[in-house]
């Protein structure tokens, strides 16, 4: 059947009849041989070219794989080195910035301390000068102003041991020496305090100078080091860029060569198989033609035949869619002191000391109020900042997840749209080709049927003839001949039957092919509609994802800006509280207030806001163990003693002015 159908396919070379079927069959045989030779030559050319490309791929692929391994290792090493250096650079830059900032703050604090020392020194020197004047006046003008009688002493009431001791001594000595002694003692205290202040100032200058030199040297060294590391990172980055280019080139070349190897291997295998099948068909065709020549060897030849292409064409399989943180108070100036009165000088000195203590207590109260307000404010602010930070971090995480989801959806939708569009294009190409092929096959089938019918009509005029066994010779010496006239007797009936069968089989195959092609065409149309529906759904998902991505990026930008401000606020709070102060640095304002107020429970940022709902509990000014409590207690006791001393001296003055009998 296939041999006869092949005969029809190979024999259709003209729309009109041929002079003889034999000539057509002989021409077809020669054409088949020539075509086979062309096919052999073409296969040899394809085989040589494919093998050349396969050999090229097999040679290049191992080289590029080694290059990729080398470039990948180099990139990993360079990127790892850059990552380490970047961390080191960041740490060095942070250290330089921190040291510069601390140096500036400590320089300012040192300047403030030096200015305060100069002011305190001037005040104390002024006080000592006033005491020298008072002592001189007592020594030269009123040496016996404290002499009193025993009855006057008995009238003095005091519980102050120092005052009692002074009066007892005065009663015994009958002189003013004790007052002068008190003033000298006070002066000595001033001198000692001034010496202590000066020593402390000199020591602070020494420590600050040493700290400044060390810090500046460290800043210089760290700056040089991170600049060197930045240069190394830049050099690495340039080498990374070059290596990435080389890696991408090798990866592209490898992919191309692997694809070339795959394609050429499949190509060669397909051509080898096709060539073998073609050769087998050619041999079968030649055998069929030879049989036909023997059958059609009578003088009466066919008058027409047609040339046609092979009717049954391979239907391409459906495309597969791919799935997808005070040493001392100032000495108060004298207020209207009587420079020529010994009593007045003492009163003035006592009043000055009392005023100084009062001023110190007022300053302490002011500092207490300021620290109380600052601690309460910073505690509330830190709590609010932490709450905002946690809320924004949670929002950041959810927004980033939404962005990732939107990006994935966009990519998936774009891939789906691209794949579906390609599938539609490929399917439409196949559909159009199938329609054209079907129309051509139908037209050629009709033409071939017409030619077959004409040939049959022509063959029907010679239905065979009985020739007998041949002439008989009675001479016994003559060799007998056994003729075979069966072919002549058979005539054209056999070839006519063959042509009719070929015609009928061909038309049946064409009809079956048309039905199969119509089903395939509908499958193609259904596939196109399915992919259009897929594109419509993907475009809807794409639009929603793009809007979600834009909205999420807007939310993330606002969140990141708020987080920046919140982190800056938390860093400022951490700096104020001094939680990360190593102890080698000067106290921060927060540490100073905590010590001054005695609020040690507020040390450490992890538990400062453990119970934010309970609110801030004010500091008790009376009870407590802060520097404020110890200082004010001591100064109030000192004020009480001075008041008692002044009362006693006033009594002594009155006794001194009483007439003696």
C-alpha positions in Angstrom: 0.0 0.0 0.0 2.7 2.5 1.0 4.8 1.5 -2.0 1.9 2.2 -4.4 1.0 5.4 -2.6 4.6 6.4 -2.8 4.5 5.7 -6.5 1.6 8.1 -6.9 3.4 10.8 -4.9 6.7 10.4 -6.7 5.1 10.1 -10.2 3.0 13.3 -10.3 5.2 15.7 -12.4 2.7 17.3 -14.8 -1.0 18.2 -14.9 -1.5 16.5 -18.3 -1.2 12.9 -19.5 2.1 11.3 -20.4 2.8 9.4 -23.6 3.3 6.2 -21.8 3.2 5.0 -18.2 6.4 3.1 -18.7 8.2 6.3 -19.6 6.8 7.9 -16.4 7.8 4.9 -14.3 11.3 4.9 -15.7 11.6 8.7 -15.2 10.2 8.2 -11.6 12.8 5.5 -11.0 15.6 7.8 -12.2 14.2 10.7 -10.2 14.0 8.5 -7.1 17.6 7.4 -7.5 18.7 11.0 -8.1 16.7 12.2 -5.2 18.2 9.5 -3.0 21.7 10.6 -4.1 20.8 14.2 -3.3 19.5 13.0 0.0 22.7 11.1 0.7 24.8 14.2 -0.2 22.6 16.4 1.9 22.8 14.0 4.9 26.6 13.8 4.5 26.8 17.7 4.6 24.5 17.9 7.6 26.4 15.1 9.4 29.8 16.8 8.8 28.5 20.2 10.0 26.6 18.8 13.0 29.6 16.7 14.1 31.9 19.8 13.7 29.7 21.8 16.0 29.4 18.9 18.5 33.2 18.6 18.6 33.5 22.3 19.1 31.0 22.2 22.0 32.8 19.2 23.6 36.1 21.1 23.4 34.8 24.4 24.8 32.4 23.2 27.5 35.1 21.8 29.9 37.2 25.0 29.5 34.3 27.3 30.3 33.2 25.1 33.3 36.7 25.5 34.7 36.6 29.3 34.0 33.3 29.6 35.8 34.6 27.7 38.8 37.7 29.9 38.9 35.7 33.2 38.5 33.1 32.1 41.0 35.8 31.3 43.6 37.4 34.7 42.8 34.2 36.5 43.2 33.4 34.7 46.5 36.8 35.6 47.9 36.6 39.3 46.7 33.1 39.8 48.0 33.9 38.1 51.3 36.9 40.4 51.6 34.9 43.5 50.7 32.2 42.5 53.2 34.7 42.1 56.0 36.4 45.4 55.0 33.1 47.2 54.8 32.2 46.1 58.4 35.7 47.2 59.5 35.3 50.5 57.7 31.9 51.1 59.3 33.3 50.3 62.7 36.3 52.5 62.1 34.2 55.4 60.9 31.8 55.0 63.8 34.8 55.0 66.2 36.3 58.1 64.6 32.9 59.9 64.7 32.4 58.8 68.3 35.9 59.9 69.3 35.6 63.2 67.6 32.3 63.8 69.2 33.5 62.8 72.7 36.7 64.9 72.2 34.6 68.0 71.3 32.2 67.4 74.3 35.1 66.8 76.7 37.0 69.9 75.3 33.9 72.0 75.9 33.5 70.5 79.4 37.2 71.1 80.2 36.8 74.7 79.1 33.7 75.1 81.3 35.5 73.6 84.3 38.5 75.9 83.7 36.2 78.9 83.6 34.5 77.8 86.7 37.8 77.2 88.5 38.9 80.8 87.6 35.7 82.2 88.9 35.8 80.2 92.1 39.4 81.0 92.7 38.7 84.7 92.3 35.8 84.5 94.8 37.9 82.6 97.3 40.8 85.0 97.0 38.3 87.9 97.6 36.9 86.1 100.7 40.4 85.5 102.1 41.3 89.2 101.6 38.2 90.1 103.5 39.1 87.8 106.4 42.7 89.2 106.5 41.1 92.7 106.9 38.8 91.5 109.6 41.7 89.8 111.5 43.7 93.0 111.2 40.9 95.1 112.6 40.4 92.7 115.5 44.1 92.5 116.3 44.8 96.3 116.2 41.5 97.9 117.4 39.4 95.6 119.6 41.7 93.1 121.2 39.7 92.8 124.4 36.2 93.0 122.9 35.3 89.5 124.1 36.2 90.0 127.8 33.1 89.4 129.8 32.2 88.8 133.3 31.4 85.4 134.7 27.8 86.5 135.1 27.6 87.4 131.4 28.8 83.9 130.4 26.3 82.4 132.7 23.5 84.2 130.8 24.5 82.8 127.4 22.5 79.7 126.4 23.8 77.5 123.6 24.0 73.9 122.8 26.6 74.3 120.1 29.9 72.7 121.5 32.0 75.1 119.3 30.3 78.2 120.7 30.5 76.9 124.3 34.2 76.1 123.8 34.7 79.6 122.4 33.0 81.3 125.3 34.7 79.1 127.9 38.0 80.0 126.4 37.1 83.6 126.2 36.1 83.7 129.9 39.4 82.2 130.7 41.6 84.3 128.5 39.6 87.5 128.9 40.8 88.4 125.4 39.4 88.5 121.8 41.9 86.0 120.7 39.3 83.2 120.1 37.4 85.3 117.5 40.6 85.9 115.7 41.3 82.2 116.0 38.0 81.4 114.4 38.6 83.8 111.6 42.1 82.4 111.1 40.7 78.9 111.0 38.2 79.9 108.4 40.9 81.5 106.4 43.0 78.4 106.6 40.0 76.4 105.4 39.7 78.7 102.4 43.4 78.4 101.7 43.2 74.6 101.9 40.1 74.5 99.7 41.8 76.8 97.1 44.9 74.6 97.2 42.7 71.5 96.7 40.8 73.2 93.8 44.1 74.3 92.2 45.5 70.8 92.5 42.4 69.3 91.1 42.4 71.8 88.2 46.0 71.0 87.4 45.3 67.2 87.5 42.3 67.7 85.2 44.4 69.7 82.8 47.0 66.9 82.8 44.4 64.1 82.3 42.6 66.1 79.6 45.9 66.8 77.7 46.9 63.2 77.8 43.3 62.1 76.7 43.3 64.6 73.9 46.7 63.5 72.6 45.7 59.8 72.7 42.3 60.5 71.1 43.7 62.6 68.3 46.3 60.0 67.6 43.7 57.3 67.5 41.4 59.4 65.2 44.4 59.9 62.8 45.3 56.2 62.8 41.8 55.0 62.4 41.1 57.5 59.6 44.2 56.4 57.7 43.3 52.8 58.2 39.7 53.1 57.0 40.8 55.2 54.0 43.3 52.4 53.1 40.5 49.8 53.5 38.2 52.0 51.3 40.9 52.0 48.6 41.2 48.2 48.9 37.4 47.9 48.6 37.4 50.1 45.5 40.1 48.0 43.9 38.2 44.8 44.8 35.0 46.3 43.4 36.8 47.1 40.1 38.2 43.5 40.0 34.7 42.2 40.9 33.2 44.1 37.9 35.8 42.7 35.6 35.4 39.2 37.0 31.6 39.4 36.8 31.9 40.4 33.1 34.2 37.5 32.5 31.9 35.1 34.5 28.9 36.2 32.6 30.7 35.8 29.3 31.8 32.3 30.3 28.3 31.4 31.5 26.8 32.7 28.2 29.4 30.8 26.2 28.8 27.7 28.3 25.0 28.0 27.9 25.4 28.6 24.1 27.8 25.6 23.7 25.6 23.3 25.8 22.6 24.4 23.8 24.6 23.9 20.6 25.6 20.4 21.8 22.0 19.5 22.6 20.5 20.9 19.5 23.2 19.5 17.2 23.0 16.1 18.9 19.2 16.0 18.5 19.5 17.4 15.0 22.0 14.8 13.9 20.0 12.0 15.5 16.8 13.3 13.8 18.5 13.5 10.4 20.1 10.1 10.8 16.7 8.5 11.6 15.0 10.5 8.8 17.7 9.5 6.3 17.4 5.9 7.3 13.6 6.0 6.9 14.0 7.9 3.6 16.4 5.4 2.3 14.2 2.5 3.2 11.2 4.2 1.5 13.4 4.9 -1.5 14.3 1.3 -1.8 10.7 0.3 -1.4 9.7 2.9 -4.0 12.3 1.5 -6.5 11.0 -2.0 -5.9 7.4 -0.9 -6.4 8.3 1.0 -9.6 10.2 -2.1 -11.0 7.1 -4.3 -10.2 4.9 -1.7 -12.0 7.2 -1.7 -15.0 6.8 -5.4 -15.3 3.1 -5.2 -14.9 2.7 -2.3 -17.4 5.2 -3.7 -20.0 2.6 -4.3 -22.6 2.4 -2.1 -25.8 -0.8 -0.4 -24.5 0.5 2.2 -22.0 -1.2 4.5 -19.7 -1.8 7.9 -21.3 -1.8 10.0 -18.2 -0.4 10.2 -14.6 0.0 13.1 -12.2 2.6 14.2 -9.8 1.5 14.8 -6.2 3.2 15.3 -2.8 2.9 12.8 0.0 -0.7 13.3 1.3 -0.3 12.3 4.9 1.7 15.0 6.8 2.8 14.8 10.4 0.5 16.7 12.7 2.6 18.7 15.2 2.0 17.8 18.8 0.3 20.4 21.0 2.6 22.9 22.6 3.0 22.4 26.2 2.4 25.5 28.4 5.1 25.8 31.2 3.8 26.3 34.8 5.3 29.2 37.1 21.0 55.5 73.4 30.8 72.0 93.5 33.7 71.6 95.0 32.4 74.8 96.8 29.6 77.4 96.2 30.6 80.9 95.3 31.5 83.2 98.1 28.7 85.9 98.3 29.9 89.5 98.0 29.7 91.6 101.1 26.5 93.6 101.6 27.2 96.9 103.3 29.8 95.6 105.7 31.2 98.1 108.3 34.9 98.1 107.6 35.7 99.9 110.9 33.5 97.9 113.3 34.9 94.6 114.7 31.4 93.3 115.6 30.1 94.3 112.2 32.9 92.4 110.5 32.1 89.2 112.4 28.4 89.7 111.6 29.1 90.3 108.0 31.3 87.2 107.8 28.6 85.1 109.4 25.9 86.7 107.1 28.1 86.1 104.1 28.5 82.5 105.0 24.8 82.1 105.7 24.0 83.8 102.4 26.4 81.5 100.5 24.8 78.5 102.1 21.3 79.8 101.3 22.4 80.4 97.7 23.9 76.9 97.5 20.7 75.4 98.9 18.7 77.4 96.4 20.9 76.2 93.6 20.5 72.6 94.9 16.7 73.0 94.9 16.8 74.4 91.4 18.9 71.6 90.2 16.6 69.2 92.0 13.6 70.6 90.2 15.4 70.6 86.8 16.5 67.0 87.2 13.1 65.9 88.3 11.5 67.5 85.3 14.2 66.2 82.9 14.0 62.6 84.2 10.2 62.5 84.0 10.2 64.0 80.5 13.0 61.7 79.1 11.4 58.6 80.7 8.1 59.4 79.0 9.7 60.3 75.7 11.9 57.1 75.7 8.8 55.0 76.4 6.9 56.6 73.6 9.8 56.2 71.2 10.1 52.5 72.0 6.4 52.0 71.4 6.6 53.8 68.1 9.7 51.9 67.1 8.1 48.5 67.8 5.0 49.5 65.9 6.9 50.7 62.9 9.2 47.7 62.8 6.2 45.4 62.7 4.7 47.6 59.9 8.0 47.5 58.1 8.1 43.7 58.2 4.6 43.3 57.0 5.1 45.9 54.2 8.3 44.3 53.0 6.4 41.0 52.9 3.7 42.6 50.9 6.3 44.1 48.5 7.9 40.7 48.0 4.6 39.1 47.4 3.6 41.8 44.8 7.0 41.4 43.0 6.5 37.7 42.9 3.0 38.1 41.5 4.2 40.7 38.9 6.9 38.3 37.7 4.6 35.3 37.6 2.0 37.3 35.8 4.5 38.7 33.3 5.9 35.3 32.7 2.4 33.8 32.3 1.5 36.6 29.8 4.7 36.2 27.8 4.3 32.4 27.7 0.7 32.5 26.8 1.3 35.1 24.0 4.0 32.9 22.6 1.8 29.9 22.8 -1.0 31.8 21.0 1.5 32.9 18.3 2.9 29.4 17.8 -0.6 27.9 17.8 -1.9 30.3 15.3 1.1 29.6 13.1 0.5 25.9 13.3 -3.3 26.4 12.7 -2.7 28.5 9.6 -0.2 26.1 8.3 -2.5 23.1 9.0 -5.4 24.9 7.1 -3.1 25.6 4.1 -1.8 22.0 4.1 -5.3 20.6 4.4 -6.6 22.7 1.5 -3.6 21.8 -0.6 -4.0 18.1 0.2 -7.7 18.2 -0.8 -6.9 19.9 -4.1 -4.1 17.6 -4.9 -6.3 14.6 -4.0 -9.0 15.7 -6.4 -6.5 16.3 -9.2 -4.9 12.8 -8.6 -8.3 11.2 -8.6 -9.2 12.7 -11.9 -5.9 11.5 -13.5 -6.4 8.0 -12.0 -9.9 7.8 -13.5 -8.7 8.9 -16.9 -5.9 6.3 -16.8 -8.4 3.6 -15.9 -10.6 4.6 -18.8 -7.7 4.3 -21.1 -6.6 0.9 -19.7 -10.1 -0.5 -20.1 -9.6 -0.8 -23.9 -7.1 -3.7 -23.5 -8.5 -6.3 -21.2 -6.2 -9.3 -22.3 -5.9 -11.9 -25.1 -5.4 -15.7 -25.2 -2.2 -16.4 -27.0 -1.9 -20.1 -26.4 1.4 -22.0 -25.5 3.1 -21.0 -28.7 3.9 -22.8 -31.9 4.4 -26.7 -31.9 7.2 -28.5 -33.8 6.7 -32.3 -34.8 10.5 -32.7 -35.3 11.8 -34.7 -32.4 15.3 -33.1 -32.6 14.0 -29.6 -32.2 14.2 -28.2 -28.6 10.8 -27.6 -27.0 10.1 -24.1 -25.8 7.8 -23.4 -22.9 6.4 -19.9 -23.3 4.7 -18.1 -20.6 1.9 -16.0 -21.9 0.2 -15.4 -18.7 1.1 -11.7 -18.7 -0.4 -11.1 -22.1 -3.5 -13.0 -21.1 -3.9 -10.9 -18.0 -3.7 -7.7 -19.9 -4.4 -4.5 -18.0 -6.8 -5.9 -15.4 -4.2 -6.2 -12.7 -2.7 -2.7 -13.1 -6.2 -1.3 -13.3 -7.1 -3.0 -10.1 -3.9 -1.6 -8.5 -4.7 1.9 -9.7 -8.2 1.7 -8.4 -7.0 0.4 -5.0 -4.4 3.2 -4.9 -7.1 5.8 -5.8 -9.6 4.5 -3.2 -7.0 4.1 -0.5 -5.7 7.6 -1.2 -9.1 9.2 -1.0 -9.9 7.4 2.2 -6.6 8.6 3.7 -7.4 12.2 2.6 -10.8 12.0 4.2 -9.4 10.6 7.4 -6.7 13.2 7.4 -9.3 16.1 6.9 -11.3 14.8 9.8 -8.2 14.5 12.0 -7.1 18.0 10.9 -10.4 19.5 11.7 -10.3 18.1 15.2 -6.7 19.4 15.5 -7.8 22.8 14.2 -10.5 23.0 16.9 -8.0 21.9 19.5 -5.7 24.7 18.3 -8.6 27.3 18.6 -9.5 26.0 22.0 -5.9 26.3 23.1 -5.8 29.9 21.8 -8.9 30.8 23.7 -7.6 29.2 26.9 -4.4 31.2 26.6 -6.4 34.4 26.0 -8.4 33.7 29.1 -5.1 33.1 31.0 -3.7 36.4 29.7 -6.8 38.3 30.8 -6.6 36.8 34.3 -2.8 37.4 34.5 -3.3 41.0 33.4 -5.8 41.5 36.2 -3.4 40.0 38.7 -0.6 42.1 37.3 -2.6 45.4 37.7 -3.5 44.6 41.2 0.1 43.6 42.1 1.5 46.7 40.5 -0.9 48.9 42.5 -0.1 46.9 45.7 3.6 47.4 45.0 3.3 51.1 44.6 1.1 51.5 47.7 3.4 49.3 49.8 6.5 51.2 48.6 4.8 54.5 49.7 4.0 53.0 53.1 7.5 51.6 53.5 9.1 54.9 52.6 7.1 56.7 55.2 7.8 53.9 57.8 11.5 54.0 57.1 11.5 57.8 57.5 9.7 57.5 60.9 12.1 54.7 61.9 15.0 57.0 61.1 13.6 59.7 63.3 12.7 57.3 66.1 16.1 55.7 66.1 17.7 59.1 66.2 15.4 59.9 69.2 16.3 56.6 70.9 20.0 57.3 70.4 19.6 60.7 71.8 17.8 59.3 74.8 20.4 56.6 75.3 23.1 59.2 75.2 21.2 61.4 77.7 20.7 58.5 80.2 24.3 57.3 79.7 23.5 53.6 79.7 26.4 52.8 77.4 28.8 55.1 79.2 31.8 52.8 79.9 32.7 54.5 83.2 35.9 56.0 81.9 34.1 59.0 80.5 32.5 61.9 82.3 28.9 61.4 83.5 26.1 62.3 81.1 23.3 64.6 82.2 21.1 61.6 82.9 23.7 59.9 85.0 24.4 63.1 86.9 20.6 63.6 87.6 20.2 60.0 88.7 23.1 60.2 91.2 21.9 63.7 92.3 18.3 62.5 92.9 19.2 59.1 94.2 17.2 57.3 91.5 19.5 54.4 90.9 16.4 52.3 89.8 16.4 54.2 86.6 19.9 52.9 85.6 19.8 50.6 82.5 17.6 51.1 79.5 16.2 47.5 79.5 14.1 47.8 82.6 13.5 51.6 82.8 10.1 51.3 81.3 9.0 48.0 82.8 5.7 49.4 84.1 4.9 52.4 81.9 1.3 52.5 82.9 2.2 53.1 86.5 3.5 56.6 85.6 6.5 58.4 87.0 6.8 58.5 90.8 8.2 62.0 91.9 11.4 62.0 94.0 11.0 62.6 97.8 13.0 65.8 98.7 13.1 64.9 102.4 14.0 61.2 102.4 16.5 59.8 100.0 20.1 58.9 99.5 21.0 61.1 96.6 23.7 63.7 96.4 21.0 66.3 96.8 19.8 64.9 100.1 23.2 64.5 101.7 24.3 68.0 100.5 21.2 69.9 101.6 21.2 68.1 105.0 24.8 69.2 105.7 24.3 72.8 104.5 21.1 73.2 106.5 22.9 71.9 109.6 25.7 74.4 108.9 23.2 77.3 108.5 21.6 76.4 111.8 25.0 76.5 113.5 25.8 79.9 112.0 22.5 81.3 113.1 23.1 80.0 116.7 26.7 81.5 116.6 25.3 84.9 115.5 22.7 84.9 118.3 25.4 84.1 120.8 27.8 86.8 119.5 24.9 89.3 119.7 24.4 88.4 123.3 28.1 88.8 124.0 28.1 92.2 122.3 25.2 93.4 124.5 27.1 92.2 127.6 30.2 94.0 126.4 28.3 97.3 126.1 26.7 97.1 129.6 28.3 99.6 132.0 30.6 98.2 134.7 29.9 98.9 138.4 
